[in-house]
Amino acid sequence: MASAYTQPMQALIDALSRLPGIGPKSAQRIAFHLIKCEERDVEQLSSAITKAKTMVKFCQRCFNFSESDLCQYCGDDRRDATTICVVEESRDVIAIEKTREFSGQYHVLLGTINPLDGVGPEQLKIRELLQRIEPQGVKEVILCLNPNTEGDVTSMYLARVLRPLGVKVTRIASGLPVGGDLEYADELTLGRALEGRREVVG
Amino acid sequence: MILRHLHLSNFRNFIDAQVSFTSGVNAIVGTNGQGKTSLAEALGFLSTTKSFRGVPTEAMIRDSTHTAFIRARVLHADGREVTIDARLTNQGRNQVLVNGKKLPKIRDLLGILRTTVFSPDDLDLVKSGPHLRRDYLDDTLAALAKKYDALRLDVDRIVRQRNAVLKQSGGRLNSAVASMLDLWDEKFSISGTQLGAARLELAEKLTPLIVHAYEELAQRPSDITISYSPEWLTVGLAKSLVEARVEDLRRLITTVGPHRDDFEITINSLPARTHASQGEQRTMALALRLAVHRLIGEQVGETPILILDDVLSELDPDRARSLLQHFPVGQVLITTASELPVEAHIAKKVEIRGGTIISAPESD
C-alpha cells in the first residue's frame, strides 16, 4: 500500500510506532506535533535522547542503569550481597527502592521469557545471574516479576535453574493494597491474596 | 437489575436519542434497519465491552463522527442506582465512567451491567465450529467470576507462546527446544487444567437448565444430551502434552488442550450441529442463552437484563408463543418488527424510526 505521507514523515511515524506503548495512531499524533514544534524544542529532545543513550550504561554486574561500571547498589558495600532481588526492568528497581524494605542487591533480567517476541532464556541476563550465586555467597533469590503469563513462566524457569545451586528461591506475594478496604478490592487480587495467606504471628 | 434509562449519541444511526424503560417486558418495535439491534448492541457493549455483532469499536460510531456516547442508568437489586458512561472513539482508547468515576481498565466494567443477549447470529452457537461454544462457556465463567476472565486470557497467551516456541523450532527437537516446551507445558498444565475443570463444573450445572429451557420452548420432552468431556482432562494435560509432542512438532501448533475443546450437544442422539433442523437449532441456541441467564441470576444474586433481538422472526409461531408465555423473571427487552401478541404482557412499548425513538406512555 502506498503511503499517504512523504517519505521522511512516514519514516518518523514508523520509528515512533516501534516505541513501547505507542500505536500507529499515537505515532501519527506525535509526529505531527514534532513537525509543528519549534526547531529548538526538537533539537533539545533529540540531544536529550543522544546524551542519555551515550551516558547511561548498564551495570556490569546487575544490568541496572548506571553511569559507571557498577550501579549505585552493586557499588555500595553496605548492601547485603547474599540476597538478590530479580526484576524485569530497571524501573522495577526504582519501585522496590521506594519501599525501603530491601537492602540486598538487584539483578535486572532486561525482559521476560517471551517466545512471541523472540525472547528466550539466552536473550535475558540469566547466565550472568547464575554466575553471581557462588562468588557472592548468595543465600536467597527473590523473584519480583510481574504476575502475568510471562512473569510466571520466567519465575518457573529461574526456580528450576537456581535450586540446584543450593539457593533459596522465593517469589513476592500478590495481594491487597495496604490501607485499602477489603470490600473494594477486586476479586482477582483478593483471591490471590487468599491463596498466599500466612499464619499470624502472635 | 433494571435498566431505567438509555441515552445514545452518535452511536450507529442514532444522532441523539433517549429512552426510559420499565421493569417487566419492554418491546422495542420498528421495521428493519431503523436501529433496534443497535440499541441492543449498545447495552451489550456496556456489559461486555464488546459488540455482540463481533465488530470493532469504529463500526459502532456514526458515520463521519469520531466519538459515540452511551449512557445507561441501571437500578441494582440492592437499591443502588448506577450510571455508566461509555465513550467510544476511533482515535485512541475507549473510556468508561461508572457514577462519574473513570474506570482504570475497561475490563473492570464486567459485572456492572449484566445482560443476556440473544440475537439471530446465535444460531452459529449450535451450528458452527467449536470455538463459539468454548466462548459460550468461558464468557459465562467470566460473568460468574472475574478470575476466569484472567484465566482464559492466561491460557490463550500460553498457547500462543507455546506455538511460537514450536514455530521457532522448525520442527527440530534439540535440548533448548525441549527445555522451553517443558517449561510452557508445566505452566499450561496448571492454567489449562484449571480452565478445563471450571468448564466441566459449569457444563454440569448448565445441562439441566438447558434441557429445561429447551423442553419449555418445544413444549414437549426432548432427548437432549450435552457433554463436555475432553480426553486430556481425564488423562491429565501434562501427560497429554508429552504424548502429543511429536505431533505438535510436526504441525508446529499445540494440538491438545482446552483451546481445542468442544461442548457437544445432541438432539435425539444426533449431533445438533450437523443433524438438527434449523428450527431445533434456533430453539437450542435460545435455550443455551436462557440457561445462562438463569444460572447467573441464581449464582450472582442479580438477574441480568434479558435482551432478545428479533427473536420472534426466528422461531416458529408455537415456540415463539411459548417463549412469550414463559419469560424468565426480571427485565426483558425484546426487539421486534411486528406487533407482539397480548400474551407477551408488554409493560412498555418503544418505537424506533430511522434512529429516532418514539416512546409510548407506560402501561403499568
Interface residues (C-beta under 8 A of the other chain):
Chain A: K25 S26 I113 N114 P115 L116 G118 G120 P121 E122 N148 T149 E150 D152 V153 M156 Y157 R160 D186 E187 L188 G191
Chain B: Q91 G92 D108 A145 K146 K147 A150 D154 R157 I158 R160 Q161 R162 A164 V165 Q168 A176 M180 L183 W184 E186 K187
